[in-house]
Amino acid sequence: MLHFRVEYRQRTVELVLEEGSTVGEIKQILLTELGVPVSKMQLKGWKSGDVSDSTVLRSLHLPKNNNLYVLTPDIAPTASTSKNSALQDSLNQNFLLVISHREAQRDYSLNFPGSRTIQEVKRNISDLTNIPVRHQQWEGWPASASDDSMTLAVSGISYPCHHLSVCRRSSTANAQEPTEECADVHMISDSEGDDFEDASEFGVDDSEMFGMGSSTCRKSPMMPENSENEADALLHFTAEFSSRYGENHPMFFIGSLEAASQEAFYGKARDRKLLAIYLHNDDSVLSNVFCSQMMCADSIVSYLSQNFITWAWDVTKEANKARLLTMCTRHFGSVVTQTIRTYKTDQFPLLLIVMGKRTSNEVLNVIQGNTTVDELMMRLMGAMEIFTAQQQEDIKDEDEREAREMVKREQDEAYRLSLEADRKKREAQEREEAEQVRLEQMRKELEDEKEAIRLSLEQALPPEPVEDSAEQISKLRIRTPSGEFLERRFLGSCELQVLFNFVASKGYPFDEFKLLTTFPRRNITQLDPGSTLLEAKLFPQETLFLEAKE
C-alpha cells in the first residue's frame, strides 16, 4: 500500500492505494474530492519526472509515503476558496485568554487553538477554579459568542489576546436556615439531602453551608471516595491536609503507589530512598494529634523530606481502604495487606516504612498513632541505619558493574565511530547524488512548465490572415538572437499583446526578451499591450529584432 499526501491550493487530500493502481486512478479520486476536471489537472511531484495516466505506480518504484501537488493553470481561485482558507487559518491560530478569577484574585493566562469551543474553555476553568460550569458567571465574552458550542475562531473574541473574568454565580435557592446544633445535620433524610447542592462545589465545608462554625461539625473528607485516579486523590488529600494542619508538613508524593515505589527504589543506588506510607483515618481520635504534633513537627518534616519519599492515603471510607489493600497486595504481598487489615480504627494513623530490595520490597516498621515525636524520630533513624547499610552494598555492586560496562562501552564506541565514519561518507555521497537528481528534476519541471505556457499561448493565437484579405494586413519579420527570422501576418487591428504572445510561443517570453524596431530604434514591449499594430505604426510591414533583457 502506498500513501499519498496531495496538496491543492489550501486543501490537502490523503490517499492510500495499492501498488497496482495507476496514476489515472489517483486523478479520478481527486476529481471526486476536489471537483477539478481530470483534463485540467496537472499532477506534479513525481520523482521520476513526467508520468501518464496509464502509468502503474509499481513501475515508479515509489517510497511508502509520497507528496504530490495539483496544478490547474486554467482554473482561477474562487472567492469561496479564499474564504475557506481564511477560516481554516483562524482555526489553526492560538488565542491567549487572560482569565481573572475574581473571588480568588488570581489571573490565568491560557492558550487555546481556534478550534476549541467555548464549552471546552469553561470546562478547563472548572478544573482550575472548582467552579462547576453551571455556576460560572462570565464577563468579557463578545455578543457574537451566543452559543457555547461555537469555536473560538468564530466567536468574535480578540486575536491574539482576549481578557475575560469569571466568578461563582450567586444563588439564594440553596441557602438554608441556620440550625442550632451540629447534630441536626445528620437528621436530614436521604430524600431531603437530594435537594442540597454539594457544599464542596461552593468552596465551603458542611458547617459553613448550614451556618455553623463549631469544630464538632463534620469536616470535608481528606480524600474523595471514588476518585478516578490516585494522583487526583492525592492532590485533594494534600490540599485538605494543608487546610487543617497548615502548610508545614511532609511533601506528599502526587501519583500512584507504584510510581512512588519507582521513585524511591529503582533509581541509581546513591539516589534511592526509603518509602514512608502515611495511612490516615478521620474516625480515629489519634489522627488530629498525630498530624498536628508529629507529622507537622519541624524535625520530622525535615527528616522525611531528606531521606524518604512520603506517600499518603485516607482509609476512612471503606471503598478507599479496599483500594489501598488491593494496591498493597500487588506491590508488597499479602502479608503486608493482612497486617494493615488487623489494625483497628483507634490504632490509626499508621506510618509504614518500606525498603526496596532486589527480590521484593520489605516493610521495616509500622509506626502507630499513639507515639511521641522523639519515639517517631528514633524509629525513623533506626530504619535509616538498616537502609544505609544495604545502600552501601548496592553502591559498591553498582560501581563495579559500571566499571565493567565502561570498558565495554569504550570498545563499542570505537567500533561505532568506525561505522559512523563509513556511514557519513556514504550519506555524503548519497546526498550529493540526491541533490543532482533534485536539481535535474527542478530543471525538468521548470522546462515543462514553460513548455505548457508556450503551448497554451500558441493555441490561443488567432489564425494568420490570408494575404488577399480585405482587411488591413501587417507583415512582420522578427530577427531572433540566434540570427533566425520569424515571419507572420497579423491584422492591423490586432493588439500588441497578440504579437507578444506569438513571440513567447516561439520560446521568447515577454519577461525575458524585449522587441525592438530597427530604425528609429523603439522598444515595442514598453508600449501599451492593448494598442493595435496600426497605432504602434507597425504597418504595413516592419522588421523587428529580439534582444534579451538585462
C-alpha positions in Angstrom: 0.0 0.0 0.0 1.3 3.5 -0.9 0.4 6.6 0.9 -0.1 10.0 -0.9 -0.5 13.5 0.5 -1.9 15.6 -2.3 -2.0 19.4 -1.9 -4.2 21.7 -4.0 -4.3 25.4 -3.1 -5.5 25.4 0.5 -6.6 21.8 0.6 -4.9 18.5 1.4 -6.1 15.1 0.4 -4.8 11.9 2.0 -4.9 8.8 -0.3 -3.9 5.1 0.2 -3.7 3.0 -3.0 -2.2 -0.4 -3.9 1.0 -0.6 -6.0 -1.0 -2.0 -8.9 -3.1 1.2 -9.2 -2.5 3.8 -12.0 -1.9 7.5 -12.0 -5.3 7.9 -13.7 -7.0 6.3 -10.7 -5.4 8.9 -8.4 -6.8 11.6 -10.6 -10.3 10.1 -10.6 -10.3 10.1 -6.8 -9.1 13.7 -6.8 -11.9 14.6 -9.2 -14.3 13.4 -6.5 -12.5 15.1 -3.7 -11.6 18.4 -5.3 -14.1 18.7 -8.1 -11.3 19.5 -10.6 -11.8 18.0 -14.1 -9.1 15.5 -15.0 -8.5 17.3 -18.2 -7.5 20.5 -16.4 -5.5 18.7 -13.7 -1.7 18.5 -13.7 -0.3 16.1 -11.0 3.2 17.1 -10.1 5.8 15.9 -7.6 6.8 12.6 -9.2 10.4 11.7 -8.5 10.8 10.1 -11.9 9.6 13.1 -13.9 6.6 13.1 -16.2 4.1 10.2 -16.0 1.0 9.4 -17.9 -2.4 8.4 -16.6 -1.8 4.8 -17.6 1.4 4.6 -15.6 1.3 1.8 -12.9 2.5 3.0 -9.6 4.7 -0.1 -9.1 6.8 0.8 -12.1 7.8 4.2 -10.5 9.5 2.4 -7.5 7.9 4.9 -5.1 8.6 5.0 -1.3 5.7 4.3 1.1 4.9 8.0 1.7 4.7 10.5 -1.1 3.9 14.2 -1.5 2.2 15.4 -4.7 0.5 18.7 -5.7 -2.1 19.6 -8.3 -1.7 22.5 -10.8 -4.7 24.0 -12.5 -3.4 26.9 -14.6 -6.7 27.2 -16.4 -8.8 27.5 -13.3 -8.7 30.7 -11.3 -9.1 30.7 -7.5 -12.7 31.4 -6.3 -13.8 33.7 -3.6 -15.2 30.8 -1.6 -11.7 29.2 -1.7 -10.2 32.3 -0.2 -12.9 32.5 2.5 -12.5 28.8 3.5 -8.7 29.4 3.6 -9.2 32.4 6.0 -11.5 30.3 8.2 -9.0 27.4 8.3 -6.2 29.8 9.2 -8.3 31.1 12.0 -9.0 27.7 13.4 -5.3 26.9 13.4 -4.4 30.1 15.3 -3.7 30.1 19.0 -5.7 32.5 21.2 -4.4 33.8 24.5 -7.2 34.1 27.1 -6.3 36.1 30.2 -9.0 35.0 32.7 -9.4 36.7 36.0 -10.9 34.6 38.8 -12.4 37.5 40.8 -13.0 35.6 44.1 -9.5 34.2 44.3 -8.0 37.4 42.9 -5.9 35.3 40.5 -5.2 35.5 36.8 -4.8 32.6 34.4 -3.1 33.0 31.1 -4.2 30.1 28.9 -3.5 29.3 25.2 -6.3 27.6 23.2 -6.4 26.8 19.5 -9.1 28.4 17.5 -10.8 25.1 17.0 -11.6 24.8 20.8 -15.2 25.5 21.8 -16.4 27.9 24.4 -17.8 25.0 26.3 -14.4 23.3 26.4 -12.8 26.5 27.8 -15.4 26.7 30.6 -14.7 23.0 31.5 -11.0 23.8 31.8 -11.8 26.7 34.0 -14.0 24.5 36.1 -10.9 22.2 36.7 -8.8 25.2 37.7 -11.2 27.1 40.0 -13.5 24.2 41.2 -16.5 26.3 39.9 -18.9 23.9 38.0 -19.8 25.2 34.6 -23.4 25.7 35.6 -22.3 28.0 38.4 -19.9 30.1 36.4 -20.7 33.8 35.8 -18.6 35.4 33.0 -17.8 38.9 31.8 -16.0 39.8 28.6 -17.4 37.4 26.0 -18.5 39.3 22.9 -22.2 39.4 22.0 -21.5 37.2 19.0 -20.5 34.4 21.3 -24.1 33.3 21.8 -23.6 29.6 21.8 -21.2 27.5 24.0 -20.7 25.1 21.1 -19.1 27.9 19.0 -15.4 27.7 18.3 -13.1 30.5 19.5 -12.3 31.2 15.8 -15.8 32.3 15.0 -16.9 33.6 18.5 -15.7 37.1 17.8 -13.0 37.3 20.6 -10.0 39.5 20.0 -6.8 38.0 18.5 -4.2 37.3 19.7 -5.2 38.1 23.3 -8.6 38.5 24.9 -9.5 39.4 28.5 -12.3 37.7 30.5 -13.3 37.4 34.1 -15.2 34.6 36.0 -16.8 34.2 39.4 -19.3 31.9 41.1 -22.9 32.8 40.3 -24.7 33.8 43.5 -27.7 31.6 44.3 -30.4 32.0 47.0 -32.2 28.8 46.1 -29.7 26.7 48.1 -29.5 28.9 51.2 -30.9 27.1 54.3 -31.9 28.4 57.7 -29.0 28.0 60.2 -29.6 25.3 62.8 -28.7 25.4 66.4 -26.9 22.2 66.9 -24.5 20.3 64.7 -26.3 17.1 65.3 -29.3 18.4 63.3 -27.2 17.9 60.2 -27.4 14.1 60.5 -31.2 14.2 60.8 -31.8 15.1 57.2 -33.2 12.1 55.3 -31.8 10.8 52.1 -34.7 12.3 50.1 -34.2 15.7 51.7 -30.5 15.6 51.1 -31.1 15.4 47.4 -32.4 19.0 47.5 -29.0 20.3 48.6 -26.1 21.1 46.3 -22.7 19.6 47.3 -21.2 22.2 49.6 -17.7 21.4 48.2 -18.9 22.9 44.9 -19.2 26.3 46.6 -15.7 26.1 48.3 -17.1 25.8 51.8 -17.3 22.9 54.2 -20.5 21.4 55.6 -20.5 23.6 58.7 -20.3 26.8 56.6 -23.2 25.6 54.4 -25.5 25.1 57.4 -24.4 28.4 59.1 -22.3 26.7 61.8 -18.7 27.2 62.8 -18.4 24.7 65.6 -15.4 22.4 65.5 -17.6 19.5 66.3 -19.2 19.7 62.8 -18.4 17.2 60.1 -15.2 18.1 58.2 -14.6 17.7 54.5 -13.1 14.3 53.8 -9.4 14.0 53.4 -9.9 12.1 50.2 -13.0 11.7 47.9 -14.5 8.2 48.0 -14.5 7.4 44.2 -11.7 9.5 42.7 -10.9 8.4 39.1 -7.1 8.2 39.6 -4.7 8.2 42.5 -3.0 11.4 41.5 -6.3 13.4 41.8 -7.0 11.7 45.2 -3.5 12.7 46.5 -4.0 16.3 45.3 -7.2 16.5 47.3 -5.6 14.9 50.3 -2.6 17.4 50.3 -4.9 20.4 49.9 -7.2 19.2 52.8 -4.2 18.3 55.0 -2.8 21.8 54.5 -6.2 23.4 55.2 -6.5 21.5 58.5 -2.9 21.4 59.8 -1.0 24.2 58.0 1.5 24.3 55.1 4.4 22.9 57.2 4.0 19.2 56.6 5.9 16.5 54.7 5.8 16.8 50.9 3.4 14.1 49.8 4.2 12.3 46.6 1.5 13.0 44.0 0.9 9.9 42.0 0.2 6.2 42.3 1.8 3.9 44.9 3.6 2.2 42.0 5.0 5.5 40.8 6.1 6.3 44.4 7.8 3.0 44.7 9.6 3.5 41.4 10.8 7.0 42.5 12.1 5.6 45.9 13.6 2.2 44.9 14.6 2.0 41.2 16.9 4.9 40.6 20.7 5.0 41.0 21.8 3.3 44.2 23.1 6.7 45.6 19.7 8.3 44.9 17.4 5.7 46.4 15.3 6.4 49.5 13.0 4.8 51.9 9.3 4.9 51.2 7.1 6.2 54.1 3.4 5.4 53.6 1.1 7.5 55.8 -2.4 6.0 56.4 -4.9 8.4 57.7 -8.3 7.7 59.4 -10.6 10.5 60.4 -12.6 8.2 62.7 -9.6 7.7 65.0 -9.2 10.1 68.0 -5.4 10.0 67.5 -5.4 11.5 63.9 -5.6 15.2 64.8 -2.8 14.9 67.5 -0.6 12.8 65.3 -0.9 15.1 62.3 -0.6 18.4 64.1 2.1 17.4 66.6 4.1 14.7 64.9 3.7 15.0 61.1 4.0 18.8 61.2 6.9 18.9 63.6 9.9 20.7 62.0 12.3 17.9 62.8 10.0 15.2 61.4 9.2 17.2 58.3 12.9 17.9 57.6 14.0 14.3 58.2 11.3 12.8 56.0 12.0 15.3 53.2 15.7 14.5 53.1 15.5 10.7 53.4 12.1 9.5 52.4 9.5 9.5 49.6 6.3 10.1 51.5 3.1 8.8 50.1 -0.3 9.1 51.8 -3.8 7.6 51.7 -7.0 8.0 53.6 -8.7 4.8 54.8 -11.7 6.5 56.5 -14.1 5.3 53.7 -14.3 1.6 53.2 -14.0 1.9 49.4 -10.7 3.8 49.8 -9.4 1.2 52.3 -10.3 -1.6 49.9 -8.5 0.2 47.1 -5.4 0.6 49.3 -5.4 -3.1 50.3 -5.5 -4.1 46.6 -2.5 -1.8 45.9 -0.5 -3.2 48.8 -1.2 -6.8 47.7 0.1 -6.0 44.3 3.3 -4.2 45.4 4.2 -5.7 48.8 2.4 -9.1 49.0 -0.5 -10.5 51.1 1.4 -10.4 54.4 1.6 -6.6 54.4 -2.1 -6.4 53.4 -3.1 -8.7 56.2 -1.1 -6.7 58.7 -2.8 -3.5 57.8 -6.2 -5.2 57.9 -5.6 -6.3 61.5 -5.2 -2.8 62.8 -8.3 -1.3 64.5 -9.6 2.2 63.8 -8.3 3.6 67.2 -4.8 2.4 66.3 -4.6 4.7 63.3 -3.0 6.7 61.8 -0.2 4.4 60.7 3.2 5.2 59.2 4.7 2.2 57.2 8.4 2.4 56.5 9.2 0.3 53.3 12.7 -0.5 51.9 13.2 -1.7 48.3 15.2 -4.9 47.9 16.4 -6.8 44.9 13.8 -9.5 45.1 10.9 -7.9 46.9 10.0 -4.8 48.9 10.3 -5.1 52.7 8.3 -3.3 55.3 10.8 -2.4 58.0 8.5 -0.8 60.5 4.8 0.1 61.2 4.5 3.1 63.5 1.1 3.6 65.1 -0.6 6.9 66.0 0.0 6.6 69.8 3.6 7.7 69.7 5.7 10.8 70.6 7.9 13.0 68.4 11.1 11.6 70.0 10.0 8.0 69.6 8.9 8.6 66.0 12.3 10.2 65.2 14.1 7.2 66.8 12.2 4.7 64.8 12.8 6.7 61.5 16.5 6.9 62.3 16.6 3.1 63.1 15.1 2.4 59.7 17.6 4.7 58.0 20.5 2.7 59.6 19.3 -0.5 58.1 18.7 1.2 54.8 22.1 2.9 54.7 23.9 -0.5 55.3 22.0 -2.0 52.4 22.6 1.1 50.2 26.4 0.9 50.7 26.4 -2.7 49.4 24.2 -1.7 46.5 26.5 1.3 45.6 29.6 -1.0 45.7 28.0 -3.5 43.4 26.7 -0.8 41.1 30.2 0.8 40.8 31.8 -2.5 39.9 29.2 -3.2 37.3 29.5 0.3 35.8 33.3 -0.1 35.6 32.9 -3.3 33.6 30.3 -1.6 31.4 32.6 1.4 30.9 35.3 -0.8 29.3 32.7 -2.5 27.1 31.2 0.9 26.2 34.7 2.2 25.2 35.2 -0.8 22.9 31.7 -0.4 21.5 32.3 3.4 21.0 35.5 2.8 19.0 33.6 0.4 16.7 30.7 2.8 16.5 32.9 5.6 15.4 34.4 3.5 12.7 30.9 2.6 11.4 29.9 6.2 11.8 32.7 7.4 9.6 31.8 4.9 6.9 28.1 5.9 7.2 28.8 9.6 6.9 30.9 9.1 3.8 28.2 7.0 2.3 25.5 9.5 3.2 27.5 12.4 1.8 27.7 10.6 -1.5 24.0 9.8 -1.4 23.1 13.4 -0.6 25.3 14.6 -3.5 23.5 12.2 -5.9 20.1 13.1 -4.5 20.9 16.8 -4.9 21.8 16.3 -8.5 18.6 14.3 -9.1 16.6 17.1 -7.3 18.2 19.9 -9.4 17.6 17.9 -12.6 14.0 17.3 -11.6 13.5 21.0 -10.8 15.1 22.0 -14.2 12.8 19.5 -15.9 9.7 20.7 -14.1 10.6 24.3 -15.0 11.1 23.4 -18.6 7.8 21.5 -18.6 6.0 24.5 -17.1 7.5 26.9 -19.7 6.5 24.5 -22.4 3.0 24.2 -21.1 2.7 28.0 -21.1 4.2 28.3 -24.6 1.7 25.7 -25.9 -1.2 27.5 -24.3 -0.1 30.8 -25.9 0.4 29.2 -29.2 -3.1 27.6 -29.1 -4.7 30.9 -28.1 -3.3 32.8 -31.1 -5.8 34.0 -33.7 -5.4 32.4 -37.1 -3.0 34.0 -39.5 -4.9 36.1 -42.1 -4.5 35.3 -45.8 -2.5 37.7 -48.0 -5.5 38.8 -50.1 -7.7 39.6 -47.1 -10.0 42.6 -47.4 -8.8 43.9 -44.1 -5.5 45.8 -43.5 -2.7 43.3 -43.1 0.6 43.9 -41.3 3.6 41.7 -42.3 6.2 41.4 -39.5 9.6 40.0 -39.8 11.3 39.3 -36.4 15.0 38.5 -36.0 15.9 36.3 -33.1 19.2 36.5 -31.1 20.4 33.3 -32.9 20.1 35.1 -36.3 16.9 33.3 -37.5 13.8 35.2 -38.6 10.2 34.7 -37.6 7.7 35.9 -40.2 3.9 36.2 -39.8 0.9 38.2 -41.0 -1.3 40.0 -38.5 -4.5 42.1 -38.9 -3.7 45.7 -38.4 -6.4 45.8 -35.8 -4.6 43.2 -33.7 -3.4 44.3 -30.3 0.3 44.3 -29.4 -0.5 41.6 -26.9 -1.2 39.2 -29.8 2.3 40.0 -31.2 3.9 39.4 -27.7 2.1 36.1 -27.3 3.3 35.0 -30.8 6.9 35.8 -29.8 6.5 34.0 -26.5 5.0 30.9 -28.2 8.3 30.7 -30.1 10.3 30.4 -26.9 11.0 34.1 -26.2 8.8 35.0 -23.2 7.8 38.7 -22.6 9.6 38.8 -19.2 12.9 37.7 -20.6 13.1 39.5 -24.0 12.3 42.9 -25.5 11.1 43.6 -29.0 12.8 46.5 -30.8 12.4 48.3 -34.2 15.4 48.8 -36.3 15.1 52.5 -37.3 14.2 54.5 -35.5 15.0 52.3 -32.5 11.9 51.8 -30.4 11.2 49.4 -27.5 7.8 47.9 -28.6 7.5 46.0 -25.3 7.2 49.2 -23.4 4.1 50.2 -25.3 0.5 49.6 -24.1 -0.2 45.9 -24.9 -3.8 46.9 -25.6 -2.9 49.2 -28.5 -3.2 48.0 -32.1 -0.4 47.4 -34.7 -1.7 50.3 -36.6 -1.4 52.6 -33.6 2.1 51.3 -32.9 3.0 52.2 -36.6 3.8 48.5 -37.4 2.0 48.7 -40.7 2.0 47.6 -43.5 5.3 45.8 -42.8 8.1 46.1 -40.3 11.3 44.3 -39.4 11.9 43.9 -35.6 14.6 42.1 -33.6 14.6 40.4 -30.2 17.1 41.3 -27.5 17.5 39.7 -24.1 16.6 41.9 -21.1 19.4 42.8 -18.8 
